[in-house]
Amino acid sequence: MPIFERHVFICENFREKGHPRGSCGDKGGEQIRELFKQSLEKRGLKGRMRANKAGCLDQCEIGPTVVIYPEGVWYGLVRTAADVEEIIEQHLLGGKVVERLAFSRDASGKLVRGNAG
Ligand code: FES
């Protein structure tokens, strides 16, 4: 049995101002991780599911970037408390991907909206 049913990694990386790829830290990654953490605790999910801070996940253009395991589903542009609540309710608890915030790569490696997996 896995230690956590679902494990959420949220990028909080900062880059120097003006970097062409931007960074999740500049777009509120730390606050997003805090919102995940607080909501999981409030819902009594602490111990079953965990939100951890991550360094750069190399998907900076769509930051703040979030990835959830074991599914390996990627989310981008996660910017509000409502986004966090939707991911917790629909994905973490309901097992259903939040398509409007999901990202994947097409055959050419280009980032595209939606979960290809
Ligand atoms: S800075 Fe967050 S994915 Fe690169």
Residues whose N, C-alpha, C, O or C-beta is under 5 A from the ligand:
A	BS01	FES	C11 N13 G22 S23 C24 C56 L57 D58 Q59 C60 G63 T65
